[in-house]
Amino acid sequence: MATTTATLHHVKNLDLADQGRKRIEWANQSMPVLQTIRKEFIKHQPLKGIRVAACLHVTTETANLMITLRDGGADVALCASNPLSTQDDVAASLARDFNIQTYAIKGEDNESYYSHILAAIDHKPHLTMDDGCDLVHLLHTKRQDALEGVIGGTEETTTGVIRLRAMAKDGVLRYPVVAVNDALTKHLFDNRYGTGQSTIDGVIRCTNVLLAGSKFVVAGYGWCGRGLAMRARGMGAEVIVTEVDPTKALEAVMDGFRVMTMIEAAKQGDVFVTVTGNKSVIRQEHFDVMKNGAIIANSGHFNVEIDIPALERTASSKRATRDFVDEYAMRDGRKIYLLGEGRLINLAAAEGHPASVMDMSFANQALSAEYMVKNHASLEKKVYSVPQELDKRVARLKLEAMSIGIDRLSPEQEEYLASWSEGT
């Protein structure tokens, strides 16, 4: 049964907090960059007096980011950015042990999901921290009354950045937002190595399927798709990539993967995972030609990548066969298996990205929040990339934490790179 206290939290059960705290501490050990930033935040209090509304996946790694913001002086309210991504023990610990307003329950229905976002907006934030743009969208549509005090925000993921740029293009975005996803130390690592490993983890945890020898279809060859294809091949799968971008498709070919249309891939694939950020990537005509026993999952932010209503209409029956596995019986006798209700499988059925890669992503979040507080008055109402100096600082801190040294340019080399007169 859910435990609720007005204005403080809405979590599944506070009795889970002891386990959650242990897991938060475990993740913290693998987040040395964020630890360094937290120490600086404690000393300098850059977020003192700032209210933050964060709509993120409520995981152990996110918990350490929220604690860092709190220790930097912020008053934080956190809600989930996906109905299935919350780790209930972590949510309980944040509310009980760290006095952070937390509104998140794994498996919450659509009504609860949006009520939790509204609860975070009720915090009357100065800063928003979003993952997918649902909080920002709601703030700009149904809760414009809470916009007045907002000075800026950050956005974690590709899907959210796309939505924000569309808002800015249409002239409706009311405050500046830093696209954390644009940082090289975010998307080159989190999207590629984090999504690659955690998606495979989620698929295997809920199916126990053998990937070796299977035909594994990756829809989309952005950084997430690259990482997923790499990891699936490493598990022994024959990887097929589908794309709409000719350059990315060509890159996938050069990387050694088979590339074809989804309608052709649908006839061959054993496991399908969408990572495109678009809708209806797998749809009716694809379901119609899939093999008996085909497994479908999504690791993009929203479950619209798979046309689930079409699958529901096509099936003669549906039943849950394992945790996070729904079996759809087709009228011709075939069976198709949908994982995690089509939601982020790496968080629905697994634990999301490893803490060591989220260390860089959330270091960017913390530094971008500090940057926004310092610079919001001079920024326009549009989407900004993470400043290069912050991005490189995160990379340097990560290398230092790994005890890795790199060379520095000599004055002569710097002069050579800055000039044009010296040739062969």
ABEGO torsion letter per residue (X at the ends): XBBBBBGABBBABAAAAAAAAAAAAAAAAABAAAAAAAAAAAAAGAABGBBBBBBBBBBAAAAAAAAAAAAAGBBBBBBBABAAABBAAAAAAAAAAAGBBBBBBBGBBAAAAAAAAAAAAAAGBABBBBBGGAAAAAAAAAAAAAAAABAEBBBABAAAAAAAAAAAAAGABABBBBBAAABAAAAAAAAAAAAAAAAAAAAAAAAGBBABGBBBBBBEABAAAAAAAAAAAAAGBBBBBBBABAAAAAAAAAAGBBBBBAAAAAAABABBBBBAGBBGABBAAAAAABBBGBBBBBABABAAABBAAAAAAABABBBBABBGBBBBBBAAGBBBBBBGGGBBAAAAABAEBBAAAAAAAAAAAAAAAAAAAAAAAABBBBBBBBBAAAAAAAAAAAAAAAGBBBBBBBAAAAAAAABAABBX
